[in-house]
Amino acid sequence: MYDVLIVEDEPIARESLKYLIDWQEYGFAIKAEAEDGQQALEMMKSHYYALVVTDIRMPTMNGLEFIKELRLFSDAAVIILSGYDDFEYARQGMKMGVQDYLLKPLDEEDLINILQRLQQEIAQKHRKHRQLHLGLTALRDQFLKKLAHNQIKKNEYSDQLKLLEMHTSFESICCLLVEMDFFHPLDANWTGQEIELKRFAIRNIIEEICGRSGYVFEVSEERYGIVYIGTDDELDDEFMMEWAGELAEAVRLYAKETVSIGLGQTVSQIQDAHQSFHSAEAALDGKFLMGNNAVLKSITPIMNNIEQKQLLNLEEEVLAAIKSYHREHVSKALLQLWDGFKTKQAPANKVKTTVLEILVQLMHLVKNTGANHAELFDHELGDYERVMKIKTLEELFQFIERKCFAVLDLLHKTKDFQPNKIIETMKKIVQEQYPTNLSLRVVAQQVFMNPVYLGQLFKANVDCSFNDYLLQVRMDKAKHLLTHSDKKVYEIAQEVGFGELDWFYKRFKLYTGFSASEYRAST
């Protein structure tokens, strides 16, 4: 999430800009406001803002003067707000490195288009900045990432290892995958700069713990991979579990954050490192069951390929039964899977691994339908630990059956919710509950769907955001009450869902062009 500073001397204009769109949806968060360029400069010197949205005409220091001074110490992206009469000023601003300009009155779609482009440009700029400053580390990252995904030719391994000053001889390799628990793209509490600093600190800790025995590389913004090398005696399961635990504890102690670690299988050749990395990914899939701050090990089935394929087919039949929405089909598919376990005398580890895989697929199934999965797959429930502690096959069957039926019930609630019906339901809720503290999240809870998905669906079908629609309903109700009742303005404000009278006055004037009193007098 990138921080935004608004520079505008008109309070109403600032408020309008803040609520024109859902900024977080496009990767930005408005963190501060300034009334003129001088105040904005002081704020920019004490905090990093990735984007500045500034008016041209302001007292004390206008927009162009502000941008000229800003460019002496900051490369922040800048958007100019201007009227038609100020176009020449806007053109001058473009020569000073301004990314774009918007004409007043602001158009929602124009702003969204600019933000979508800037989000990509800022992200790319940050990536290039990291690459320029990491040097050899960046080249190692690229090599290790390709190594983890089996994208290096056999005849290139030796030369690449020497070029990057890495170990060229070793007996065993074990890959680990470290995921930072604090990282979440929708978390508005973290600024882009704060996330980068925290990621940098955690990487430094991991590299310190690895020493000369391991190499760290960036997998994604929230994950680091580790290629750990050593002798066969060193890289046994007990040692690696203990080492991963020490790594997690060091991050918690020194970075004040927790990480979850997926531990891959040990391999003997560098060409097979991708197999170890793949098993580390599979192990980390269990994080949503066990919760944060977990060290997870991949379990290796010992059954032959034919038996594993047969059980995989039975596992897929369970998921297909869930998608059919028939409770009897689900029960039958589960019984067939369990009969397969008994007939083939599957070891406990294989049975538990299958159950964990089904749980992961159930979570993905629920998420892909847009349903709200939080209640079914809450980290605090400890499903991973519960599965691993179950001692009998019958108890495990009862557990997964309950989970499948819970998912089935949730899918039934959302099955008939086609887009048109969902929008109709949302509008009905707004019409009935607009006087309350209504929000998109509240509506999502009532229709058992994910709020982000729901907001995108609403906007795609109604051509306005949910918040804009809610405001429209409230304003229409307020106009009706002003012209068809003798209620006081503060009574009307409360009746249409505004807890603060001042905020109602501002929104009504901005929406209608009249104050509440003027509107009542004109009708």
NUPA-795546 format. One record per residue (C-alpha): residue in one letter; residue number from 1; y, x, z. Coordinates in pm, 1 decimal, always signed. Layout:
 rest  nr       c2       c1       c3
    A NUM        Y        X        Z
...
This chain:
 rest  nr       c2       c1       c3
    M   1     +0.0     +0.0     +0.0
    Y   2   +333.1   +151.7   -108.8
    D   3   +646.5   +106.8   +107.0
    V   4   +951.3    -65.0    -45.5
    L   5  +1320.6    -42.7    +53.3
    I   6  +1555.0   -324.1    -57.6
    V   7  +1924.0   -229.9    -99.3
    E   8  +2136.7   -544.4   -135.6
    D   9  +2457.1   -651.1    +41.7
    E  10  +2390.1  -1027.2    +13.0
    P  11  +2154.3  -1150.2   +293.0
    I  12  +2041.5  -1455.3    +96.3
    A  13  +1963.0  -1240.2   -207.2
    R  14  +1755.7  -1006.1    +11.7
    E  15  +1559.9  -1297.7   +156.9
    S  16  +1505.7  -1445.4   -188.9
    L  17  +1370.2  -1115.5   -319.2
    K  18  +1135.2  -1079.0    -21.6
    Y  19   +976.2  -1418.2    -74.9
    L  20   +990.9  -1437.4   -454.3
    I  21   +633.8  -1305.7   -482.6
    D  22   +346.7  -1187.7   -264.4
    W  23   +432.1   -815.9   -273.7
    Q  24   +109.5   -707.9   -102.9
    E  25    -93.6   -865.6   -380.5
    Y  26    +46.5   -599.9   -615.1
    G  27    +10.4   -305.5   -379.0
    F  28   +357.4   -301.5   -218.6
    A  29   +499.3   -388.5   +122.8
    I  30   +869.4   -441.1   +197.2
    K  31   +930.3   -223.0   +500.7
    A  32  +1309.9   -205.8   +530.4
    E  33  +1643.3   -340.0   +404.3
    A  34  +1986.1   -181.1   +362.9
    E  35  +2326.0   -341.3   +301.1
    D  36  +2472.1    -57.8    +94.7
    G  37  +2388.0   +277.5    -59.7
    Q  38  +2512.4   +485.6   +234.3
    Q  39  +2284.1   +309.4   +479.6
    A  40  +1995.7   +335.1   +232.4
    L  41  +2039.5   +713.4   +199.6
    E  42  +2008.8   +760.2   +575.2
    M  43  +1694.5   +547.8   +579.5
    M  44  +1540.7   +740.7   +288.6
    K  45  +1595.2  +1069.7   +471.5
    S  46  +1401.4   +952.1   +775.9
    H  47  +1113.6   +770.9   +603.2
    Y  48   +933.0   +794.7   +269.7
    Y  49   +962.7   +485.2    +50.2
    A  50   +767.0   +488.0   -274.9
    L  51   +989.5   +222.2   -433.8
    V  52  +1358.9   +132.8   -398.9
    V  53  +1497.6   -197.0   -532.2
    T  54  +1878.9   -174.6   -539.7
    D  55  +2172.3   -385.5   -651.0
    I  56  +2447.6   -227.8   -864.9
    R  57  +2760.0   -374.9   -705.3
    M  58  +2780.5   -303.9   -330.7
    P  59  +3055.5   -202.2    -87.3
    T  60  +3089.9   +148.3    +62.6
    M  61  +2855.7   +308.3   -191.2
    N  62  +2743.5   +126.8   -507.1
    G  63  +2401.1   +146.3   -667.0
    L  64  +2476.0   +424.7   -915.7
    E  65  +2635.3   +648.0   -651.7
    F  66  +2337.7   +586.4   -426.9
    I  67  +2086.1   +676.6   -700.0
    K  68  +2275.8   +994.7   -785.7
    E  69  +2261.5  +1111.6   -422.1
    L  70  +1901.7   +995.2   -383.0
    R  71  +1781.4  +1209.9   -671.5
    L  72  +1895.0  +1523.3   -485.8
    F  73  +1600.0  +1491.7   -245.4
    S  74  +1364.4  +1208.4   -350.1
    D  75  +1156.0  +1115.2   -654.5
    A  76  +1100.5   +756.6   -535.9
    A  77  +1069.3   +494.2   -808.8
    V  78  +1386.2   +283.3   -847.9
    I  79  +1442.0    -66.2   -986.8
    I  80  +1804.7   -175.7  -1051.0
    L  81  +1920.8   -535.6  -1002.2
    S  82  +2209.8   -624.4  -1229.7
    G  83  +2392.1   -911.9  -1391.5
    Y  84  +2463.9   -932.6  -1764.8
    D  85  +2811.3   -787.3  -1706.2
    D  86  +2655.2   -481.6  -1539.4
    F  87  +2426.5   -384.7  -1827.0
    E  88  +2623.3    -65.7  -1901.3
    Y  89  +2571.5    +40.1  -1538.1
    A  90  +2201.3    -30.9  -1570.2
    R  91  +2184.8   +189.9  -1878.3
    Q  92  +2354.5   +472.7  -1687.5
    G  93  +2096.3   +427.3  -1413.4
    M  94  +1812.7   +470.1  -1662.8
    K  95  +1954.2   +813.4  -1748.5
    M  96  +1922.4   +908.4  -1379.6
    G  97  +1550.7   +842.5  -1368.3
    V  98  +1551.9   +472.3  -1283.9
    Q  99  +1214.0   +321.5  -1375.5
    D 100  +1338.5    -24.2  -1477.6
    Y 101  +1601.5   -292.8  -1422.9
    L 102  +1598.0   -667.1  -1360.1
    L 103  +1864.3   -915.0  -1461.9
    K 104  +1984.4  -1174.4  -1214.1
    P 105  +1872.8  -1440.6  -1146.7
    L 106  +1537.3  -1268.2  -1098.8
    D 107  +1232.4  -1389.7  -1285.4
    E 108   +903.7  -1378.7  -1093.1
    E 109   +689.9  -1274.5  -1389.0
    D 110   +929.3   -994.7  -1489.3
    L 111   +911.8   -851.4  -1138.0
    I 112   +531.9   -877.3  -1130.1
    N 113   +497.8   -698.3  -1464.9
    I 114   +718.3   -412.4  -1345.6
    L 115   +531.5   -380.2  -1014.3
    Q 116   +192.3   -373.5  -1185.5
    R 117   +310.3    -91.7  -1411.1
    L 118   +478.0   +100.5  -1128.5
    Q 119   +172.0    +69.8   -904.3
    Q 120    -33.6   +251.9  -1167.8
    E 121   +238.0   +511.0  -1231.4
    I 122   +287.2   +585.7   -861.2
    A 123    -87.1   +613.5   -806.0
    Q 124   -116.3   +849.9  -1101.1
    K 125   +177.1  +1056.4   -975.4
    H 126    +13.5  +1093.0   -635.2
    R 127   -313.5  +1198.1   -793.6
    K 128   -139.3  +1463.1  -1005.1
    H 129    +51.5  +1583.5   -700.3
    R 130   -272.7  +1633.8   -509.5
    Q 131   -432.1  +1814.8   -803.7
    L 132   -140.4  +2058.4   -839.7
    H 133   -153.3  +2149.9   -472.3
    L 134   -528.0  +2166.7   -427.4
    G 135   -596.4  +2424.4   -701.0
    L 136   -951.1  +2553.4   -667.4
    T 137  -1038.5  +2267.5   -433.9
    A 138   -958.2  +2018.8   -709.3
    L 139  -1190.3  +2198.8   -952.3
    R 140  -1465.9  +2202.4   -691.0
    D 141  -1411.4  +1832.7   -628.0
    Q 142  -1454.5  +1761.2   -997.4
    F 143  -1770.4  +1972.4  -1020.1
    L 144  -1927.1  +1822.7   -706.4
    K 145  -1846.6  +1469.7   -814.1
    K 146  -2022.5  +1532.4  -1146.5
    L 147  -2308.6  +1698.3   -958.9
    A 148  -2349.4  +1388.8   -739.4
    H 149  -2368.5  +1164.8  -1046.5
    N 150  -2598.6  +1391.1  -1253.0
    Q 151  -2333.2  +1468.0  -1516.4
    I 152  -2383.3  +1846.4  -1546.5
    K 153  -2604.6  +2013.5  -1806.8
    K 154  -2887.4  +2233.9  -1678.7
    N 155  -2751.1  +2549.6  -1838.8
    E 156  -2408.5  +2505.0  -1674.4
    Y 157  -2505.8  +2511.9  -1304.3
    S 158  -2512.1  +2889.3  -1256.4
    D 159  -2184.8  +2962.3  -1436.4
    Q 160  -2003.3  +2677.8  -1260.8
    L 161  -2119.6  +2790.8   -914.1
    K 162  -1998.1  +3146.2   -977.1
    L 163  -1668.1  +3031.6  -1127.2
    L 164  -1595.5  +2808.8   -826.4
    E 165  -1704.6  +3077.2   -574.4
    M 166  -1986.9  +2864.9   -435.3
    H 167  -2336.2  +2957.0   -309.7
    T 168  -2574.6  +3038.8   -591.8
    S 169  -2895.4  +3068.9   -385.5
    F 170  -3036.2  +2828.4   -124.3
    E 171  -3362.5  +2655.4    -33.6
    S 172  -3253.9  +2298.1    +36.7
    I 173  -2968.5  +2055.2    -27.8
    C 174  -2872.3  +1740.8   +160.4
    C 175  -2588.8  +1510.8    +52.8
    L 176  -2389.0  +1298.1   +294.4
    L 177  -2134.8  +1025.2   +229.5
    V 178  -1848.6   +983.2   +478.6
    E 179  -1649.4   +658.0   +476.7
    M 180  -1324.0   +624.9   +672.9
    D 181  -1344.2   +307.1   +881.4
    F 182   -968.0   +259.0   +910.9
    F 183   -912.2   +235.5   +535.7
    H 184   -855.1   -110.6   +388.5
    P 185   -650.4   -185.5    +71.5
    L 186   -514.1   -512.0   +220.9
    D 187   -408.1   -361.7   +551.8
    A 188    -28.9   -379.6   +561.0
    N 189    -13.0   -179.4   +885.2
    W 190    -66.2   +149.5   +699.5
    T 191   +188.2   +298.9   +461.1
    G 192    +78.1   +502.5   +162.3
    Q 193   +208.2   +821.0   +322.2
    E 194    +32.2   +749.7   +652.8
    I 195   -298.7   +696.3   +475.3
    E 196   -260.9  +1022.8   +284.3
    L 197   -185.4  +1216.1   +602.2
    K 198   -483.2  +1062.5   +781.5
    R 199   -715.8  +1132.9   +488.6
    F 200   -591.9  +1491.1   +470.9
    A 201   -654.7  +1539.9   +844.0
    I 202  -1006.4  +1398.2   +825.0
    R 203  -1095.1  +1615.7   +527.2
    N 204   -973.6  +1924.1   +711.5
    I 205  -1195.1  +1836.7  +1008.4
    I 206  -1499.7  +1782.9   +785.7
    E 207  -1441.9  +2115.8   +609.1
    E 208  -1401.6  +2291.5   +943.5
    I 209  -1732.7  +2150.5  +1069.6
    C 210  -1910.1  +2234.6   +742.1
    G 211  -1792.5  +2594.7   +741.4
    R 212  -1975.7  +2796.5   +475.2
    S 213  -2276.9  +2563.5   +483.7
    G 214  -2124.8  +2268.4   +306.7
    Y 215  -1876.8  +2160.9    +42.9
    V 216  -1656.8  +1850.9    +70.9
    F 217  -1536.6  +1646.7   -225.6
    E 218  -1344.0  +1325.5   -276.3
    V 219  -1554.3  +1032.8   -396.2
    S 220  -1283.4   +765.8   -366.2
    E 221   -972.8   +698.4   -157.7
    E 222  -1189.6   +587.4   +133.4
    R 223  -1492.1   +816.3    +93.3
    Y 224  -1572.5  +1188.0   +102.9
    G 225  -1899.7  +1339.2    -11.5
    I 226  -2064.3  +1647.3   +139.8
    V 227  -2313.1  +1880.4    -26.3
    Y 228  -2482.3  +2060.5   +265.9
    I 229  -2699.4  +2364.8   +190.6
    G 230  -2944.2  +2566.6   +400.0
    T 231  -3308.0  +2660.6   +457.2
    D 232  -3600.6  +2418.3   +467.8
    D 233  -3627.2  +2463.1   +845.9
    E 234  -3257.9  +2387.5   +900.4
    L 235  -3229.1  +2073.4   +692.0
    D 236  -3496.3  +1861.6   +858.9
    D 237  -3422.2  +1500.5   +956.1
    E 238  -3361.6  +1571.4  +1323.1
    F 239  -3112.1  +1850.5  +1255.6
    M 240  -2917.3  +1655.4   +993.1
    M 241  -2892.8  +1342.3  +1209.4
    E 242  -2764.0  +1553.1  +1498.7
    W 243  -2519.2  +1740.0  +1273.4
    A 244  -2386.1  +1415.5  +1122.3
    G 245  -2338.6  +1278.0  +1473.0
    E 246  -2138.2  +1586.4  +1573.6
    L 247  -1924.1  +1548.4  +1260.8
    A 248  -1846.6  +1184.7  +1341.4
    E 249  -1759.8  +1276.5  +1699.9
    A 250  -1523.7  +1555.1  +1584.7
    V 251  -1333.8  +1311.1  +1361.5
    R 252  -1308.5  +1059.7  +1644.9
    L 253  -1186.7  +1328.0  +1886.4
    Y 254   -934.2  +1510.0  +1668.3
    A 255   -822.9  +1250.5  +1409.2
    K 256   -843.6   +956.4  +1652.8
    E 257  -1035.3   +758.0  +1389.7
    T 258  -1399.8   +668.7  +1330.9
    V 259  -1611.2   +729.6  +1022.0
    S 260  -1946.0   +596.2   +905.3
    I 261  -2189.8   +843.4   +748.4
    G 262  -2475.3   +785.6   +505.1
    L 263  -2737.0  +1061.9   +523.0
    G 264  -2930.6  +1135.9   +203.6
    Q 265  -3277.4  +1280.2   +153.4
    T 266  -3319.4  +1657.3   +139.5
    V 267  -3403.2  +1807.8   -202.7
    S 268  -3495.1  +2162.7   -303.7
    Q 269  -3311.3  +2205.6   -634.9
    I 270  -2945.3  +2166.9   -720.9
    Q 271  -3044.7  +1964.7  -1028.3
    D 272  -3179.3  +1700.0   -786.9
    A 273  -2862.5  +1676.4   -575.9
    H 274  -2782.1  +1341.5   -737.5
    Q 275  -3102.1  +1196.8   -590.2
    S 276  -2989.4  +1298.4   -243.3
    F 277  -2642.3  +1155.4   -304.8
    H 278  -2787.3   +828.1   -434.2
    S 279  -2996.8   +789.6   -119.6
    A 280  -2684.3   +859.7    +90.8
    E 281  -2508.4   +574.7    -91.7
    A 282  -2803.8   +347.1    -23.2
    A 283  -2797.7   +444.0   +343.8
    L 284  -2425.0   +372.1   +374.9
    D 285  -2480.1    +19.9   +236.7
    G 286  -2606.4    -66.6   +584.2
    K 287  -2259.1    -19.1   +734.8
    F 288  -2166.8   -387.1   +705.9
    L 289  -2469.5   -469.4   +922.2
    M 290  -2431.9   -203.7  +1187.8
    G 291  -2052.1   -187.3  +1194.2
    N 292  -1814.5   +108.1  +1207.3
    N 293  -1881.8   +452.4  +1352.6
    A 294  -2244.9   +463.0  +1239.0
    V 295  -2477.2   +739.0  +1115.1
    L 296  -2725.6   +580.6   +874.7
    K 297  -3034.8   +739.6   +726.1
    S 298  -3205.3   +644.4   +403.3
    I 299  -3562.4   +527.8   +455.7
    T 300  -3815.9   +651.8   +200.1
    P 301  -4091.7   +401.5   +113.8
    I 302  -4438.5   +562.9   +100.2
    M 303  -4604.9   +291.3   -110.3
    N 304  -4714.1   +362.3   -467.6
    N 305  -4497.4   +258.1   -761.0
    I 306  -4704.7    -47.3   -856.8
    E 307  -4694.8   -186.8   -504.1
    Q 308  -4323.0   -121.5   -476.1
    K 309  -4258.5   -299.0   -806.4
    Q 310  -4463.4   -599.5   -697.6
    L 311  -4269.9   -629.3   -373.2
    L 312  -3942.1   -582.5   -561.1
    N 313  -4033.1   -879.4   -782.6
    L 314  -4101.3  -1089.7   -473.2
    E 315  -3768.9   -977.6   -325.1
    E 316  -3588.4  -1083.8   -643.8
    E 317  -3761.6  -1422.9   -626.9
    V 318  -3609.2  -1476.8   -281.5
    L 319  -3260.3  -1412.5   -419.6
    A 320  -3328.9  -1635.2   -720.4
    A 321  -3438.4  -1912.1   -484.4
    I 322  -3110.7  -1879.5   -293.2
    K 323  -2918.8  -1918.6   -619.0
    S 324  -3119.5  -2234.0   -699.0
    Y 325  -2972.7  -2400.4   -386.2
    H 326  -3317.0  -2542.4   -286.1
    R 327  -3422.1  -2489.3    +73.6
    E 328  -3792.7  -2542.1     -3.8
    H 329  -3781.2  -2280.3   -280.6
    V 330  -3629.4  -2030.4    -37.6
    S 331  -3899.1  -2093.3   +224.4
    K 332  -4173.3  -2059.6    -36.4
    A 333  -4029.1  -1735.4   -179.7
    L 334  -3998.3  -1582.4   +169.1
    L 335  -4357.3  -1677.1   +255.7
    Q 336  -4480.0  -1517.0    -66.5
    L 337  -4288.2  -1198.1    +14.2
    W 338  -4433.0  -1189.2   +364.2
    D 339  -4784.3  -1249.1   +230.7
    G 340  -4722.3   -952.7     +0.9
    F 341  -4630.7   -736.1   +300.3
    K 342  -4950.0   -838.1   +480.6
    T 343  -5180.3   -802.8   +179.4
    K 344  -5052.8   -456.8    +92.5
    Q 345  -5028.2   -354.3   +458.8
    A 346  -4671.3   -241.8   +402.5
    P 347  -4542.8     -0.6   +670.6
    A 348  -4276.3   -124.5   +910.0
    N 349  -4009.3    +99.4   +755.3
    K 350  -4068.6    -50.8   +410.2
    V 351  -4049.4   -407.0   +543.0
    K 352  -3726.4   -337.6   +731.3
    T 353  -3575.6   -160.9   +430.4
    T 354  -3650.7   -467.2   +215.6
    V 355  -3488.4   -696.9   +470.7
    L 356  -3177.5   -478.2   +477.9
    E 357  -3163.3   -479.3    +97.6
    I 358  -3187.5   -860.9    +95.6
    L 359  -2902.4   -880.4   +347.5
    V 360  -2685.4   -655.0   +130.6
    Q 361  -2758.1   -869.8   -176.0
    L 362  -2684.8  -1188.1    +20.6
    M 363  -2346.9  -1048.5   +121.9
    H 364  -2262.3   -960.3   -240.4
    L 365  -2378.0  -1305.4   -353.7
    V 366  -2150.1  -1480.3   -104.8
    K 367  -1853.0  -1256.0   -190.6
    N 368  -1897.5  -1307.7   -565.4
    T 369  -1882.0  -1686.0   -527.4
    G 370  -1545.6  -1654.0   -353.9
    A 371  -1688.1  -1798.8    -31.0
    N 372  -1573.5  -1664.2   +305.0
    H 373  -1849.7  -1429.8   +425.8
    A 374  -1682.4  -1307.6   +745.6
    E 375  -1872.2  -1539.1   +980.9
    L 376  -2213.4  -1461.1   +829.7
    F 377  -2176.4  -1084.6   +801.0
    D 378  -1952.2   -982.6  +1088.5
    H 379  -1976.5   -615.1  +1184.7
    E 380  -1984.0   -711.1  +1549.5
    L 381  -2310.0   -906.0  +1507.2
    G 382  -2503.0   -578.3  +1476.8
    D 383  -2753.7   -708.0  +1217.3
    Y 384  -2856.4   -354.5  +1117.6
    E 385  -2944.0   -255.3  +1472.8
    R 386  -3117.8   -590.3  +1532.7
    V 387  -3340.1   -542.4  +1226.0
    M 388  -3435.2   -188.7  +1326.5
    K 389  -3529.8   -298.3  +1681.3
    I 390  -3747.9   -597.1  +1582.7
    K 391  -4109.8   -519.0  +1674.0
    T 392  -4317.7   -785.8  +1493.9
    L 393  -4341.7   -907.2  +1135.4
    E 394  -4315.5  -1269.7  +1247.4
    E 395  -3991.6  -1206.6  +1437.8
    L 396  -3847.3  -1030.1  +1133.5
    F 397  -3943.9  -1325.7   +913.8
    Q 398  -3765.5  -1569.9  +1143.9
    F 399  -3454.1  -1351.8  +1139.5
    I 400  -3425.0  -1325.7   +759.6
    E 401  -3513.4  -1694.0   +714.5
    R 402  -3226.4  -1797.5   +942.5
    K 403  -2990.0  -1567.5   +753.4
    C 404  -3100.6  -1701.7   +412.9
    F 405  -3057.4  -2061.8   +525.4
    A 406  -2711.3  -1983.9   +665.6
    V 407  -2609.3  -1838.7   +328.6
    L 408  -2762.4  -2139.1   +151.9
    D 409  -2560.6  -2378.3   +369.2
    L 410  -2240.2  -2189.2   +293.5
    L 411  -2310.7  -2188.4    -80.9
    H 412  -2377.8  -2562.7    -69.3
    K 413  -2030.5  -2613.6    +76.5
    T 414  -1870.3  -2429.1   -214.5
    K 415  -2114.1  -2529.1   -492.5
    D 416  -1917.9  -2833.4   -609.2
    F 417  -1582.4  -2658.8   -574.6
    Q 418  -1500.1  -2609.4   -941.6
    P 419  -1148.7  -2468.8  -1007.1
    N 420   -991.7  -2809.3  -1073.1
    K 421  -1146.8  -2959.3   -762.7
    I 422  -1045.1  -2660.9   -551.0
    I 423   -682.9  -2689.0   -667.7
    E 424   -689.3  -3064.0   -607.7
    T 425   -820.4  -3008.7   -256.1
    M 426   -558.8  -2741.7   -183.6
    K 427   -278.2  -2969.8   -301.4
    K 428   -413.4  -3253.2    -88.5
    I 429   -418.8  -3026.8   +219.0
    V 430    -57.3  -2925.5   +151.7
    Q 431    +50.6  -3289.4   +112.9
    E 432   -117.1  -3380.6   +441.8
    Q 433    -42.9  -3070.8   +651.0
    Y 434   +292.8  -2939.7   +523.0
    P 435   +464.3  -3020.8   +859.4
    T 436   +230.0  -2773.9  +1036.4
    N 437   +225.8  -2394.7  +1038.5
    L 438    +37.5  -2398.6   +707.8
    S 439    -57.7  -2084.1   +514.1
    L 440   -300.4  -1976.6   +243.5
    R 441   -531.2  -1829.4   +508.3
    V 442   -539.8  -2161.4   +696.3
    V 443   -627.9  -2347.4   +375.7
    A 444   -897.3  -2088.5   +289.7
    Q 445  -1065.7  -2149.9   +623.6
    Q 446  -1077.3  -2521.4   +553.3
    V 447  -1243.0  -2483.4   +212.9
    F 448  -1471.1  -2193.9   +322.1
    M 449  -1334.0  -1950.0    +66.7
    N 450  -1177.6  -1604.8    +56.8
    P 451   -794.3  -1629.3    +84.0
    V 452   -722.8  -1353.7   -172.4
    Y 453   -956.8  -1511.6   -428.8
    L 454   -812.1  -1855.9   -350.5
    G 455   -452.7  -1738.1   -402.7
    Q 456   -538.7  -1585.6   -740.2
    L 457   -723.8  -1902.4   -846.5
    F 458   -432.1  -2126.5   -746.1
    K 459   -174.6  -1920.3   -933.1
    A 460   -389.1  -1903.1  -1246.3
    N 461   -423.2  -2282.5  -1259.0
    V 462    -85.9  -2402.9  -1129.2
    D 463   +146.0  -2135.3  -1277.4
    C 464   +306.4  -2072.1   -940.7
    S 465   +198.1  -1909.1   -617.7
    F 466    +62.6  -2111.7   -327.7
    N 467   +370.0  -2025.9   -118.8
    D 468   +600.6  -2150.0   -395.8
    Y 469   +406.9  -2477.0   -417.8
    L 470   +418.0  -2523.6    -39.4
    L 471   +795.5  -2462.6    -45.7
    Q 472   +835.9  -2712.9   -330.7
    V 473   +651.9  -2983.5   -135.7
    R 474   +855.4  -2918.0   +177.1
    M 475  +1184.5  -2919.0    -12.8
    D 476  +1096.5  -3244.2   -193.7
    K 477  +1009.0  -3406.7   +138.5
    A 478  +1334.4  -3279.7   +289.2
    K 479  +1540.2  -3418.2     -1.0
    H 480  +1370.2  -3757.1    +37.7
    L 481  +1443.4  -3769.0   +410.9
    L 482  +1805.6  -3665.2   +358.2
    T 483  +1867.1  -3952.7   +116.2
    H 484  +1641.8  -4220.7   +270.1
    S 485  +1687.2  -4171.7   +643.7
    D 486  +1959.3  -4111.1   +900.0
    K 487  +1766.5  -3836.2  +1077.4
    K 488  +1951.8  -3525.5  +1189.1
    V 489  +1910.6  -3214.4   +975.8
    Y 490  +1731.2  -3025.9  +1254.5
    E 491  +1485.9  -3317.9  +1286.2
    I 492  +1416.2  -3309.1   +913.9
    A 493  +1369.7  -2930.4   +923.2
    Q 494  +1102.2  -2961.5  +1191.5
    E 495   +939.7  -3256.3  +1016.7
    V 496   +887.2  -3060.8   +694.6
    G 497   +745.8  -2753.1   +865.6
    F 498  +1044.0  -2526.9   +940.4
    G 499  +1049.5  -2408.7  +1299.7
    E 500  +1384.2  -2231.8  +1262.3
    L 501  +1685.5  -2436.0  +1151.6
    D 502  +1873.6  -2134.5  +1009.1
    W 503  +1579.0  -2049.2   +788.2
    F 504  +1565.1  -2410.6   +663.0
    Y 505  +1937.5  -2402.3   +578.6
    K 506  +1893.0  -2081.6   +375.2
    R 507  +1583.7  -2196.8   +188.2
    F 508  +1729.2  -2541.5   +110.3
    K 509  +2054.2  -2396.7    -24.2
    L 510  +1866.4  -2141.0   -231.8
    Y 511  +1627.4  -2406.9   -364.8
    T 512  +1875.7  -2687.1   -447.5
    G 513  +2208.8  -2509.3   -480.8
    F 514  +2355.4  -2737.2   -212.1
    S 515  +2365.4  -2729.2   +163.7
    A 516  +2174.7  -3007.9   +338.5
    S 517  +2500.5  -3187.8   +423.6
    E 518  +2633.1  -3154.0    +69.7
    Y 519  +2308.7  -3286.0    -75.7
    R 520  +2311.4  -3590.8   +155.5
    A 521  +2674.4  -3665.1    +74.2
    S 522  +2619.9  -3637.8   -301.9
    T 523  +2346.9  -3904.2   -317.2
